[in-house]
Amino acid sequence: MLKFVIVDDEPLALEVLDGHLKRLDDVASVFLFTNAGEALRHLENHPADVLLLDIEMPEMTGIEFLKALSNPPLTVFTTAYRNYAFEGYELGVIDFLLKPVSFNRFHQAITKIREFLALKSQSTNIEDIPTGGNTDFIFVKSGVQRIKLEFNDVTHIQGLKDYAIIYTHAGKILLKGSIKAMLNIFPQRRFIRVHKSFIVSVQKIVRLERNRIVLNGHQVPIGRNFKDDLEKILNAR
C-alpha cells in the first residue's frame, strides 16, 4: 500500500490526479497541497512513498521543492511544459507526466514505481569481481539465486536514488549502487555514460535524435556534458 503526496497550485490538476488514484487498489493515503511550503513541512514529518509534483508553481518551482527535501520520495513530475523532462532525470525523478494527464499514462508511471519497489525488495547484489578479469559477464545474487548477467544482453543502465536499474532484453535488474559505480563494473570499451543518470551499450544504439538516443524500445536523454564524448566514440566506430 502506497502513501502519496500531490503538490500542484492548480486545484483542477489536483482533482484529476486524485481521481486517477481513486481508481487504484494499492493506495494507503493521499495528501493534496496547493501550497509548496505546507507540503514541505508535511513531508518533513510524514514520509511518503510517492510524490506527484508540479513544476511551475508561484511560491517555489517543483525543482526547488525537490532540492529542498533531504530524503525525497519516488517523484513524478507533472507539468504542462515538455522541456523540463531532462532536468527531471538529473534530479532522479522516476517519471515525467505531461498535462493533461490521461489515466493510461498515469497508470504507466505507477506501474514503473511498483516495479522499482518490487525490484528493490529482492536485495540483488553483484558478486565479487575477480581483479584483472576480462569476462563478458558478471554474476549477481538475488536471495539464494545466482544470476548470470551477460554484458551483451544489457541495453542501458539508469541511476535512480541510490540504485542502478539494469535494462536487459529479458527484463530489469536493480542493483544497489550509484551510476558512477556501474562504470567500474561494465566494460568501458562497450558502455558509455551519456547523461548524469544513464549509461548505454554502444552497440545497442539504433540512432540519435537531437538530444536523445534511441535504443530498441527505449529512449535515453543525452546530457550536454556528455555529448562530445559520445560523438567521438560513434565517429571512431
Secondary structure, DSSP 8 states (H G I E B T S, - for coil): -EEEEEE-S-HHHHHHHHHHHTT-S-EEEEEEES-HHHHHHHHHHS--SEEEEES--SSS-HHHHHHH-SS--EEEEEES-GGGHHHHHHTT-SEEEESS--HHHHHHHHHHHHHHHHHHHT-EEE----TT---SEEEEEETTEEEEEEGGGEEEEEEETTEEEEEETTEEEEEES-HHHHTTTS-TTTEEEEETTEEEEGGG--EEETTEEEETTEEEE--GGGHHHHHHHHHH-
